[in-house]
Amino acid sequence: MITQDLSLDFKVTGQDAYWLLDFCQKNNTKPQAVFEEFLQSFKANKAVKTPVKKSDYAGGLAEFANPELIPLEDQAVEMAIKAKYGID
């Protein structure tokens, strides 16, 4: 499993900045507290992975591919690259 620490830099501008300041004034809070609450809720959520069909990432006809031929295709590509670039 790969884990990493993320550093987030937020810039609130334009209408969003006015909305945030208005929200903070009405709720008697500071923008920093709002962001800290947002980050805590962000960290608490788990990533949701939706199943991906072959056709979503490999072309519309990929779902009809013969899985037995895939290793042979990989081998053919490797042989072609070796032949083209003179790699032993």
N, C-alpha and C positions, 0 to 999 in steps of 0.2 A: 504494500500500500504506500502510495506517495502522499506525503503531507508537506505542507509549506505554510509559512507565516505570511500573511498578506498585510501590506501597508496600504491604507486607503487615504486618498487625499480628495476631499470634497470641496467643490467651489459652487456656491449658490449665488446665482446672478439673476438679474432681471425680475420678472414677475414672481419667480420662486423665492427670491430674497425678500420681497415685500410680503409674500404670504407667510414665510417663516417668521419674520419679525412680528407680524400681526398676530400670528398664532402664539408666539412666545409671550407677547405683551398681554394677550387675553388670558393666558393660562399661568401667568406669573412664573415663567421658567426661562432658562437660558438656552440658546441654540446648541451649545455644547452638550447639555443634558439630553436634548432631543436626539442628537446624533449618537450619544452613548446608548440610549434606549434602542435606537434603530440597530446599532451594531450588535447589541445583546440578543435581540430577536433574530437578527440575521444569523448569528452563530448558533442559535438554538435550533434553527430549521435544518432539516436534512435534505440533501439533494434528492430529487426525484428523477429516476431514469425511466424513460418510456422506451418500450421495445422498438427497435429500429429494423425495418424490413430491408432486405438486400436492395430492393428497388429504390429505396430512399437515398442510398449512398453510392451505388455502383451502376446505375443505369437501369432503365425500365425492364430490360430482358434478363438481368442478372438472376432473378429468382428462378429462371428456367435453366440455368447453367447446370451442367453435369459435374457434381462435386468430385467425381473420380478423375476428371480431366484437369482439375486445377493444379495438382502437383506437376503434371506433365507440361502444362503451360508455363509454370514457374521455371521448370528445367529448360524449356525451349528458350525462354527469354534470357536466362543466364548463359546458355550456350551462344546465343546471338551476340550478347554483349562481349563475351570473351573473344569471340571470333572477330568482332569489329575492332576492338581495342588491343588485340594481341595479348590478352591476359591468359596465363597458363593456370 
